[in-house]
Amino acid sequence: MYFVNMQASVILIFLGFCARLQVYVCWHLTTFVGYMAIK
């Protein structure tokens, strides 16, 4: 049971990291596109 809980928490941490990474990448892409549009 402990091992399963550990696996679940690792997956949750990984998913949270991926979501944060996606937000980070999307924000940078939006900033870049906006910068190019202004120029």
C-alpha positions in Angstrom: 0.0 0.0 0.0 2.8 2.4 0.9 4.5 1.7 -2.5 1.2 2.5 -4.3 0.8 5.7 -2.4 4.4 6.7 -3.3 3.8 5.9 -7.0 0.6 8.0 -6.9 2.4 11.0 -5.3 5.2 10.8 -7.8 2.7 10.8 -10.7 0.8 13.7 -9.2 4.1 15.7 -8.8 5.0 14.8 -12.4 1.6 16.0 -13.7 1.9 19.2 -11.7 5.3 19.8 -13.1 4.1 19.2 -16.7 1.2 21.6 -16.1 3.5 24.3 -14.8 5.9 23.7 -17.7 3.0 24.1 -20.2 1.9 27.3 -18.6 5.5 28.6 -18.7 5.9 27.7 -22.4 2.5 29.1 -23.3 3.3 32.4 -21.5 6.7 32.7 -23.3 5.1 31.9 -26.7 2.4 34.5 -26.1 5.0 37.1 -25.0 7.2 36.3 -28.0 4.2 36.6 -30.5 3.1 39.9 -28.9 6.7 41.2 -29.1 6.9 40.3 -32.8 3.5 41.8 -33.5 4.6 45.1 -31.9 7.8 45.1 -34.0 
